[in-house]
Amino acid sequence: MIRARTFTDARQQSHSNAELNWWIFMRISGLILVFLILGHIYMTFIQVSESDATFDAVVGKLANPAWKFYDWLILALSLMHGANGARYSIEDYVRSRPNRAWVKGVFYTVVALLFAFGTVGLFSI
């Protein structure tokens, strides 16, 4: 597990390229998510008045494939970012190797189901 603040330190601490790639992903996805979510908040709560925020308005907005992709990108990045952060916590707090494998298996199954249901729900509208 990498506990570095700079890329140079992260490269020195990484035991594999995969771990370094996840470290880079967390920084990039976190930054992208900030702007995606701020944009979503602006377009949902500031640009539209409260009386216009109805189910029909949301369905009308999601009729545009660009909006579906925008919302799906938030879903995918936030689930991957959160799952990787939780993986760090699981590795820190679950000491037994068999228990860690079991906990990760259940956790990744829940994440995969959330992603599948979120994607189906988003693209079925």
N, C-alpha and C positions, 0 to 999 in steps of 0.2 A: 504494500500500500504506500502510495506517495504522499508525503506530508510537506510538500514544497510550495513556495510562493512564486518562484520564477521558473521559467522553462529550463534554464541551465541546471538548476537544482533538481528539477523533476527528472531530467534526463539522467542525471547521476544516480538518483534514488530508484529509478525504475528497474525492475527485474526482467521485464519483458516489454516488447513494443506494444502489446495490447494494453498494458497498464498505463503506459505513457499516452497512448491514443485516447483512453478513457479520461485521463487527466486533462488533455487538451479539449476533448468533447465537453467536459463539464464547464470549462471557461467560456467556450464559444456558445454552447446552447444556453447557458445562463444569460449571456448578453443578448442573444437573439430573443429569448423569452421575455426579457424586460420590455423590449420594444414591441413585440407582438401583443403582449398583454396590455400595455399602456394604450396601444392603438385600439385594441378590442374594447377597453373601458371607455375610451373617447368616443368610439363609434356607437357603442351601446347605450351609454348613460349621458353623454354630453351632447352629442349631435342629434339625438332623438329625444323628444319630450316624453315624459312619463306616461301621458295619456296615449301616445302613439306606440308604446312598447307592448304590443299585443302578440298573441300567438300567430295570428295571420301575418303580422309584419315580419316576424322572425322567419316564418315559412317563405314569405316572399323574398326576403333577403337571401335565404339559403337556396333559392331557385337558381341563383347565379353560381356556376361552378367555381369561380374565383373565391367566393366567400366560403364555400365548402372546403376548399383547399386550405384557406387561411385558418379556419377553425380546426381542421384536421392536423395542420402543422403544429398548432398549439397543443392539441391532444397528444400527438406523437412525441414532440420534444419534451413536454412536461412529464409524461410517463417515463421516458427513457432517463431523463435527468433525475427524477425522483427515485426511480428504481436503482440507478447507479449510486446515489447517495445512501439509500437504504442498504445496499450491498456493503458499503463501507461500514455501516453500523453493525450489520450482521457479523461481518468478519471481526469487528472489535469486541462484540459482546457475547457471541456464541463460540465458546472455546473448543468444545468437542467437535472433531471433524465429522463424525456421522450425523450429529445433531445439526451442524451447520449445513450439511448437504440437504438434509430433510427440510430445514427452515427455508433455505434458498429455493428448493423445488416448489414448495407450497407458495412462497412469495411470488416467484416468477410465473406460476400458473395463474395467480390472481391478477397480476399485471397484464398477462396475455389476454385473459378474459375481459378485463376492463378495456383494453385496446380494441379487442374484437367487437364488443358491444358498443363502444363509443363510435367506432368506424361504421358499423351497420346502422346505428341510430342516426348518425350524421348523414350518411349517403342514402338512406331510405326516405328521407323527407323530400 
